[in-house]
Amino acid sequence: MSSKKEILIGLKKLGIFFVILLGLFGLLYLNNIGAWFRTQNYKPPYLSFIGDPQTSIGISFETPQACNATIYYGLSSSNLNMSQTENQVRTLHFFNLTNLLPDTTYYYLINATEATYAFMNKVEQFHTAPAFGSKSLFRFAVLGDTRPDIFGFSKHSEILQLIKARNPRFVLNVGDIVMGPTRDDHWDRFFNEIHVLTKNVPYMVSMGNHEHHEWGGEHDAGQTYLKYMNYPGIEWYYSFNYSNVCFISMNIEDEDILTQTQLDWLNQTLFKANNSPEINWIILYFHVPPYSATENHPEIIEKVVQPYFIPYRVDLVFAGHHHHYERLEVDGIPYIITGGGGAELEVYLGETQWTQCAANTYQFCDVVVNGTQLSVTCIDYNNLVIDQLNLTAWRNV
């Protein structure tokens, strides 16, 4: 009789323990949700390149209440003498400021007639790209797989603070920014997190598999990604020239997504860049890497690497998908996997015959271009350097 009572008491204590444990996880989860969960469909301004980075800038945002927004901008914070108005009441707002001066700091302020939000009526600034072909020094950051894990945790915000301290001209993200394409709370979260940077510098994303179909969006096929992103061309894949570098973002969220239309576009873009006297560097970024210590992707190698990357002598490739850092060199081309931007890390990490450096940690890449010299520094979330790569241009030198 006493043994049964002891068992019941033990089970009761165990039940209480699990209730407390679940409660703690619940509090941590709620704490990690943040303001974006309490204010839905609220996305403060995020900058992007739509046209020529020398002479234009895209400014986008979403407001819970439909309103008619205006952007005032100018060369001085005290003299915003130019403006652009939507002349339409809406919740999704897209502006493209054009006819700007290269390599110039502009100031802007957002105002609306029907509603006021925290980011409005505040003067912010951005800087346009230097003249095409310029050899002046600039830096940018690259990271990927910044989505939360299944418990809602992510190192994305911490890494953004480290990136901000380095004053990059723009940020590249190699994809997987949300858990699933129809997770509205994740989209709100992402844009609220990056606002610390994107109110001043463009943040360019290459679509990942989680933006396309995973975790609650099998039939979305990237439509929500297209809804929010404002990039050059058709936005599934795009390119832009910044100073003496041609940046190419491909849509490789899966091995099977490589259409002939995209491959023809890639060929034309690489041909044009490779034959431009102003271009010293060609850098590509996309989601699924061709090579990795975790898994190689033969279809990407066969369809993209062998027929395009090698013949055009691409200088550098960034990818993600696998949640770790890895630098490989194959056929003279450096491939960098920077998938440690926030999501859960890999369970196991091996290496390949091409692996130069690998680390299973949260991190980002700090890239400095100084004319014909380029350096990539991988920095972890503790602000420690874990790898560095130095390159010298061979094109048009």
N, C-alpha and C positions, 0 to 999 in steps of 0.2 A: 504493500500500500504506500509506504513511504517512498519507495523507488519511483512509483508512478507520479507521486507529487513532486519529487525532485526533477523528473523529466519535464513535467508541465511547467515548473518554475524556470527550468533551463530554456525551454522553448519560448516562454514569455520574455525572458531576458534577451534571447536571440532576436525575437521579433522587435523588441524595443530598440535594440542595437541597429537593426536594418532600417527601421523607421528614421532614427536619428541620422544614419548614414545617407539615406535618400534625401532627407531634409537638407543636409549639408550640400549634397550635390545639386539639389534644387536651388538653394541660395546662390551657389557659385554660378549656376547656369543663368539665373535671373540677373545676377550682377554682371555677367558677361554679355547679356543681351544689349544693354545700353539704351541710349535715348532713341536710336533708330527704330526700336520696337514700339516705343510709346507714341512716336509721331510717324505714322505710316505715309508712304509716298512723298517723303521729304528728302531731297537730294540737293545739298548745297552746291555751289558752282564748281564745275570741273573743266579745266582747260584742255584743249586738244588741237592738233594740227589738222586742218581741213584742206587748206590750199597750200600755198607757198609759205613755209615757216618764216621767211624773211619779211613778208609783207602782209601776213594775215594771222589771225588767231581765232579759234573757236571757243565760245563760252556757253556751257549748257548747264541747266539745273531743272529740278522738278519741285513744284509747290503743291501741297495738299489741296489748296483752294485755287481755282482758276483765276488768273489775273492777267492784266496787260502790262508787261514788263518793258523797261527801258534801261539801256546801258549808256552811261555818260563816261567819256574817256578823253584823255589828253596827255600832253607831255609833262604836265605838272599836277601834283596832287591838289593844288589850289586853283587850277584852271582847267576843268574838264569841259572843254569847249566844243567837243564833238559828241554826237549821240546816235543811237540806233534804237528804234521802237518797233515792237512787233505789230502793233495795231490790230491785235486779235487777243481775245481772252482765252487762255489755255492753261493747262497744268504743266506740260512739257515745253521747255523753252530752249530754243537753239539760236544762237547768234554767231555770225561770222564777220568779224571786224576786218576790213580789207584796206588796201592802199596805205599800209603802215610803212614806216621807215625801217630799214634793216638795222640790226644791232642797236636797238633803241629801247629804253625803258618807258613803258606807258603805264598810266594810272587809270583805274576804272571804278565805277560805283554802280550798283544795281538798285533800281527803284521800281515800285509797282503802284498802281492806282487803287487796286481793290484789297490788297493785303500787304502786311509787313512781316518779314521773317528775320531771324537773327543775322543772316548774312547780308541783308539789305542796308543801304545807306551807310556802308563802310567802304572807305577807299582802300583798294588793293592794287597790286602792280604785277606786270609781267614784262618779259624782255624778248624782243624778236630775235630771230636767228641772224648771225653775221652774213655778209654777202656770200653768194654761192661761189664755192671754190676757195674761200678764205682759209688761210692756214692758222688762224688764231686759235688759242687753246680754249677748249670747253670740256665739260664733264656731264655725264649722264649716269643713271642707275638702272640696273636690270634685276628683276626678281620674278618669282612665279609661284603658283600654287598657294596663293594667299587666302584661300577659302578657309572657313572654320572647319573643325573636325565635327564628329557626330554629337559631341557635347557642347558645341558652340564656342570652343576655345580656339585662339589663333594668336600667333606672334606678330601678325601683320602690323598692328599699331606701333609696337616697340621698334620694329625694323624701320617703319616710316620716319620715326624720330631720328634714327641714326642717319638715314638718307637725307633728311632735311638739313641736318647739321653740316652736310658737305656741299650744300647749295648747287644741286645739279640743274642743268638747263631743262631737262625733261626726264621722264621715267618710262621705261619699257616693262611691261608685264607679260610674261609668256603664257598666261592663261590659268584657268581654274580659279576664278575670283569668287564664285559662289558655289554652294553645295549642289544646287539644282536650278535649272533655268526658270522655273516657275516659283521659286522661293522669293517672294517680294521682300520679305524681311532681310534676306541676305543681300539683295541689291541695295536696299536702303542702308544697310550696315556698311557695305563696301564704299559707297559714295560719301558717307559720313566720315569714314576712317581716312580716306585719301584726301579729304578737303584740307587737311593741314598742309598738304603740298599743292594740291591741284587748283587752289585759288590763285596760285602764282606761277606754276609750271605745268606744261602739258603732261598727261599721263596716258600712254598709248598701250592698249591691250591687244594681244593676239588671242583669239577665242580658243578655249580649252574644251575638253569633252564634257565637263560639268556645266558649261554654258550652253552646250548643245542638247544633251539628252539625259543626263543622269540625275538621280534623286528627285523624282517628281516632275519630270518634263520630257517624257519620251517623245511626245509629238510636237514639242516646241521647235526643235531643229534650229536653234539659234535666233529665233525671232525676237526674244526679249533683249538679247545682246544687240541686235540691229536697232531695236527701239531706242536704246539709251546711248549707243555709241555714235559719235559724229566724227568720222574719219575720212580720208581721201578716197575717191573712187567709189567702188561698190561696197566697201567696208568689210566684206568677208575676208578680203586680203587687200593690201594696199602698200604703197611705198611713199617715201618722202626723202628729199635731199636736205641735209643740214650741214652747212659749211662745206667741207670736202668729203662728206660721207653720204653714201646712198644706203638708206635703211629700207629693208624689205620685210614686211610681215606677211607670212603665209597662213592659210587656213589648213593646218594639219592637226585637227583635234582628234583625228583617228586615222589609221593607215588607209582606210578605204575612201577618204574624202577627197583624194587628189583627182580632180576632173581634168580632162584635156584642156578645157577652157582656162583653168587656172595655170596649167603648165605652159600653155602658149603665152599667157600674160607674163609668167615668170621669165620665159625665154626672152621676150621683148624687153622687159625691164632690165634684166642682166646685160643684154646686148647694148642697150642705150647707156647704162651706167659704165660699162667696161670701155666704151668708146668715147666717153665724155672727158675732155682734158681737165675739167675741174674736179673730178672724182679721184681721190687717192685710196679710198676704202669702200668695200662693199660688206655690209653686215646684215645678216638675216636673223630673224627671231620668229619662233612658232612654238607650238605646245609639245607634241610628241617627238622625242629625239630619235635620230636614226640609230645611234649607238649609245649604250649605257651598260654599266655594271649590273643593273637589274634586269634589263631585257633589251635585246636588239630588235629593230623593226625593219625586216628585209624589204618590204614593199616601198618604204620611204627611200631606202638605199637604192633600189632598182629604178624607181620613178623620178627621183629628184637628185640624189647625191651624184650618181654616176653620170647621168646625161647633162647635168647643169652645174652643180657645184664645182666639180673637178675641172671641166673644160673652161669655165669662166674664172677659175682660181679665186673663189670666194675667200675673203680674208678671215671671217669669224662668224660662228653660228651659235646662237643662244637658244636653249629649249628648257622645258620643265618636265611635267607629268610624273616623273619619279622624284620622290620627296627627299632629296639629298643634294649635295654639291659634288660635281665631278667635272674634271677637265680631261678631255681626250684629244689626241691628235691622230687623224686618219688621212692618209694621202696628202700630208702637208697642211691640212685644214684643221684649225682648233675648233673643237666643239665643247661648249660649256653648258652643263645642266645646272640650273639654279632654281631647283624646285623646293627650296627650304624657306619659302616666304610666309609660312603660317600654319599650313595643314599638318596633320600627324606625319612624323618622319617614317622612313622605311624601317621595317622590322629587321631586315638583314641586308647588308651591303657587301658585295664582293668586288671584283675588279675584272677588267678585260686586258687583252694584250696592248690596247691603245691607251689605257688609263694613265694619266700623268699625275693626277692628284684626286683624292676622294675624301669626303667628310660627311658623316651623317649628322648634320646639325642645321639649325635655322640660320639663314644667311642671305646676303644679297651681293651683287657685284657693282663696284664703283669703277667706272670707266672714264679715263682721261684721254682725249685726243689732242695732240699738240703737233699739228701739221702732219709730218710723215712718221711721227712716233705715236704709239698707242699702248696704253697699259690697262690691264684689268686686275683689280684687287678684290678678292673675295673676303668679305668681312662678316663675322658671325654676330649673333644677337647680343653677345657680350662685348662687342666692339673690338674683337681680336682679329687680326689678319691671319687667314688660314691658307691663302694661296695668292700668287701673283704671276701674271703673264705679261711680257713685254714684246711688242711687235714693231717691225719697221716696214713701212709701205714699200711696195715694189711698183705700183701702178702710177704712171705719170710723175715720176720723180726725176 
